[in-house]
Amino acid sequence: MICIEAVIRPERIGAVTSALEDVGVPGFYYYNVTGQGRQAGGGVFVGRAGQTSTRSAVQKTCIRTVVEDGLKDKVIDAIIEASKSPGEGIIGDGKIFVTPMLDLARVRTNERGEAAL
């Protein structure tokens, strides 16, 4: 089992969740985060005088799922396809992290490992 966590643009979450469901991943969760990567923040409109300010961090959405090892490449490809900006993509489209999942348990039934997925 592996854990796949993707940090993406918030406006792409609908497309990414649909893509995950299309490749057979029914279980995932997502949450809003604020951080900084190569995009390094951006301009934000503030005040009535039309002034802008630079934020060092930007809003992103993090989506996480745990899948069988065999689904890894399909899931990663689906996330990339759904979250990438048109063309070659642009800085700030996101990043995907893949880590091994040692174990998991379903609380309701006490199932362990892949049976708990």
C-alpha positions, 0 to 999 in steps of 0.5 A: 500500500502507498499513500499519495498526497498531492498539493494542487491549485484549489480551483482544480480540486473538482477535476482531480477528485473526478479523475480519482473516481474515474481510475477506481479510487473512491476514498480520499480526503482533502484540506486547504493549506497555505505554503510556499514553493517555487511559486514564491507567493504572489500579488494580492489586491488590498485597500481602496486605493488599488494597492497590491501587496506581496504574500510570501505564501499561497493557498493550495489544496492538499488531497490524500489517498491510500491505494494498492501498489498496483494503482500508483502510476494510474493515480499519479497520472490521473492527478497530473492530467487533472491538475496541470494547467493547459499546455506545458503547465506553469509554476504552481500547478502542484506537487505529488508525494508518494510514501509507503504505508506500513499499515492501516486499520478500519475502526468500525470492523478492525480490518487491517492492511489492504482489507481496510482499504 
